[in-house]
Amino acid sequence: MALMITDECINCDVCEPECPNDAISLGQERYEIEPGRCTECVGHYDEPQCVQVCPVACIPKDPHRVESREQLWVKFTGLVRAKTGA
């Protein structure tokens, strides 16, 4: 599953630099996660880094974007290939 940022976000700026896939960016009102780039840090870390650093716990799993660990791994490898041109 991709993660999402809820409206409890206080725009503290700590999550964006922690994302290894550059999936987090500042939206109109708060930070947002691009679901096509979010792998929940699969391929990089054991736990989602944005969740680890969020001071208000506003980054849950998106119930509308259910993905298995295997699907997240496939997404990660696709992102790596796109980045490296391989």
N, C-alpha and C positions, 0 to 999 in steps of 0.2 A: 504494500500500500504506500502510496505517497503520503507525505505529511501535509498538514495545512496549518496556517496561522490564524487563530481566532481573533475576534474583535477585542479581546482582553490585552492584545499587544500594546505595549507602551512605547514602541519605536525606540528602544534603547540601543540599537545598532550592534548588539553582540552576536546575533545569529548569522548575519550575512557573511562576515569574513570566515566563519567556521565551516561553511558549506564547501566541500571539496568539488562539488559538481556545478558550482555557480548557479544553483537553482533558486536562491533567495535574492529578492530585489525589493526596493522600496516601491510600493504601489501608490495609489491616490491617497489612501488614508493610513495605511500601515504596511508592514512588510508582507510579502506574498511569496509563496513557493510555487515554482513552475513544475507541475506534476510530471511532465515529460523528462525532466532532468533530475527529479528526486529519486534516489535509490535507497533512502534511509541510511545512507553511508555504507551500504553493502559494497564491498570491493575496496573500501578505505579503512573503516573502523568497525568495531563490534557493536557500537551503539550510535544512534544519530547524534551528531555533535551539537546541532542546534538545540535539541531537547536538553542536552546536558548543561548548556550554558544559559538557557532562558531563565531569567529571574522570576517570571510570573507564571510559568508552566502553561503557556498558551499555544503549544505546538503538539496537538494530538494527531493520531492517524486519521486520514480522510476516509470516512466510511463509504464514500462514493467511488473510491479508487482502490479497490481491493487487489493486491498483488502478492503472490507468494515470494518467498526468498529466492526461488529459482528465477521467477520473472524479474525481480529486482536485479539479479546477477546478469541476466541477459541485457537489461537496460544499461547497466554499468558497462558491460563490454562494448555495447554499441556506442556509448558516449566516448569511451576510450578510443575506439576505432575512428570515430569522427574527428576527434581531437588530434590524433596522430596521423591521420590520412592513410591508415593501414587497411 
